Amino acid sequence: MENEAEQLNAFARALPLLEPLPGGKPARRNDMVLLRTLIAVSLVLGSSTAHAQNCKQYPPGPQRRQCAAANNPAFEAKLERCKDEARAMGLTRSNIDPAIREYVQACMHRR
């Protein structure tokens, strides 16, 4: 939070002074400070990378997997590694026995 405040202060100091308002009336000092602060805050908050998409809003399936892969580049490699481990253990994919699915889910949570 302190880093954002420093960025905000540095940006606010770097903004040029405002020109007079249309009609010839000069802008008041308080208005200029408020406007510069609002511009700086909007730029700092708007450029934040904290706006990652929440993938839990999707039901389990391809959309959720695609969202997770987009947010985390290592997700696909981890998924493949877990599937390879399951195959190496002799687990197979079938509708009757969900062992491979359960193993892959546990593997994804554990590492």
C-alpha positions in Angstrom: 0.0 0.0 0.0 2.9 2.3 0.8 4.3 1.8 -2.7 1.0 2.8 -4.3 0.9 6.0 -2.1 4.5 6.9 -3.2 3.5 6.3 -6.9 0.4 8.5 -6.4 2.4 11.3 -4.8 5.1 11.2 -7.5 2.5 11.2 -10.3 0.5 14.1 -8.7 3.7 16.2 -8.5 4.5 15.4 -12.1 1.2 16.7 -13.5 1.4 20.2 -15.0 -0.6 23.0 -13.5 -4.1 23.4 -14.9 -4.9 26.1 -17.4 -7.6 28.7 -16.7 -11.2 27.4 -17.1 -13.2 28.3 -20.2 -14.6 31.8 -19.7 -11.4 33.2 -18.4 -11.9 32.3 -14.7 -8.8 30.7 -13.2 -9.2 27.4 -11.5 -9.0 27.5 -7.7 -6.0 25.8 -6.1 -8.2 23.3 -4.2 -9.9 22.3 -7.4 -6.6 21.8 -9.1 -5.3 19.6 -6.3 -8.4 17.6 -6.2 -8.5 17.1 -9.9 -4.8 16.0 -10.0 -5.4 13.6 -7.1 -8.4 12.0 -8.8 -6.5 11.6 -12.1 -3.6 10.0 -10.3 -5.8 7.7 -8.2 -7.7 6.5 -11.3 -4.4 5.8 -13.2 -2.9 3.9 -10.3 -6.0 1.8 -9.6 -6.8 1.3 -13.3 -3.4 -0.1 -14.1 -3.5 -2.6 -11.3 -3.0 -6.3 -12.1 -5.2 -7.3 -9.3 -8.2 -7.5 -11.6 -7.6 -11.2 -12.4 -10.7 -13.1 -13.3 -12.2 -15.4 -10.6 -12.4 -18.8 -12.3 -14.6 -20.2 -9.5 -17.6 -18.4 -11.0 -17.6 -21.1 -13.8 -19.0 -24.6 -13.3 -16.3 -27.4 -13.4 -15.4 -28.1 -17.0 -13.6 -26.7 -20.0 -14.4 -23.0 -19.3 -13.0 -23.1 -15.8 -9.9 -25.0 -17.0 -9.4 -22.4 -19.8 -9.8 -19.5 -17.3 -7.3 -21.1 -14.9 -4.8 -21.7 -17.7 -5.1 -18.0 -18.8 -4.5 -16.7 -15.3 -1.7 -19.2 -14.5 0.7 -20.2 -17.3 2.0 -23.1 -15.2 -1.4 -24.7 -14.9 -1.3 -26.7 -18.1 2.1 -28.1 -17.3 1.0 -29.1 -13.8 -2.2 -30.8 -15.2 -0.1 -32.8 -17.7 2.4 -33.8 -15.0 -0.5 -35.0 -12.8 -2.1 -37.0 -15.7 1.3 -38.6 -16.5 1.8 -39.6 -12.9 -1.7 -41.2 -12.9 -0.9 -43.1 -16.1 2.4 -44.3 -14.6 0.6 -45.7 -11.6 -1.6 -47.7 -14.0 -4.8 -45.7 -13.6 -7.0 -45.6 -16.7 -9.9 -43.4 -17.7 -13.3 -45.0 -17.5 -16.8 -44.0 -16.6 -17.2 -46.8 -14.1 -14.0 -46.0 -12.1 -13.2 -42.3 -11.6 -9.8 -43.1 -10.1 -7.7 -41.1 -12.6 -10.0 -38.0 -12.2 -9.8 -38.2 -8.4 -6.0 -38.7 -8.5 -5.5 -35.7 -10.9 -7.7 -33.5 -8.7 -5.8 -34.5 -5.6 -2.5 -34.0 -7.4 -3.5 -30.5 -8.5 -4.4 -29.5 -5.0 -1.3 -31.0 -3.3 1.4 -29.3 -5.3 
